[in-house]
Every structure is written in C-alpha cells, then in structure tokens.
Amino acid sequence: MPGGHLGAVFAFTVTGGRIVAIDVISDPERIRQLDVELLDA
C-alpha cells in the first residue's frame, strides 16, 4: 500500500451469491499471512 500501512482487512464470506458473513481482521501477524489485493478507489 503506497505511503501507509494496512490496519484492517474485511473478509467476506459469500454463499449462493449472497454475503453471509463479514470478518474484520486487524491482528498484524494474521494480516501478514494473507494474500491481500488492494482495490482501486
């Protein structure tokens, strides 16, 4: 992430085309283990 740091990740669980759960991950060690893709604004 240019010029900053990643403080939290929103993880969406989709079942049958619907969002059924949203998890917010803010543990730095857990975030480092993820394959994160940043979306353009």
C-alpha positions in Angstrom: 0.0 0.0 0.0 1.7 3.2 -1.1 2.5 5.6 1.7 0.8 3.8 4.5 0.1 0.5 6.3 -2.7 -2.0 6.3 -4.5 -1.7 9.6 -7.5 -4.0 8.9 -8.9 -6.4 6.3 -12.5 -7.1 5.7 -13.1 -10.7 4.7 -16.4 -11.5 3.1 -18.0 -15.0 3.0 -20.3 -15.4 0.0 -22.7 -18.3 -0.2 -25.2 -18.7 -3.0 -24.3 -15.2 -4.4 -25.1 -13.5 -1.0 -22.8 -12.2 1.6 -23.4 -14.3 4.7 -20.6 -13.1 7.0 -18.1 -10.2 7.3 -15.0 -10.6 9.4 -12.7 -7.8 10.3 -9.1 -8.9 10.7 -6.8 -6.4 12.5 -4.1 -8.7 14.0 -0.9 -7.6 12.2 0.5 -11.2 12.3 -2.7 -12.6 10.7 -2.7 -9.8 8.1 0.9 -10.7 7.1 -0.2 -14.3 6.4 -2.9 -13.2 4.0 -2.7 -12.7 0.2 -4.2 -9.2 0.2 -5.3 -7.5 -3.1 -6.0 -3.8 -2.9 -8.9 -2.4 -5.0 -8.8 0.9 -6.8 -11.0 3.6 -5.3 
